[in-house]
Amino acid sequence: MLIIRRRLGESFVVFSGENRIEIVVTEIDKSSIKVGIAAKDEIKVFRSEIIDKYLPNDTGRVESVAR
């Protein structure tokens, strides 16, 4: 696992093939942070608890997630 320290307003970028995903720290409070994620529309982004609930075996398919 890579751990990156960022301040409010700072970001990091993840590349996968030709895809670029930028994650920006948009808000910080005592017990949580808020991030913004910029990616192409075809890249699906889910919170981990959603993936754990609908993909317990990490099959790579999400079929029943409400949008």
ABEGO torsion letter per residue (X at the ends): XBBBBBBBGBBBBBBBEABBBBBBBABBBAABBBBBBBBBAABBBBBAAAAAAABAAGAGBBAABBX
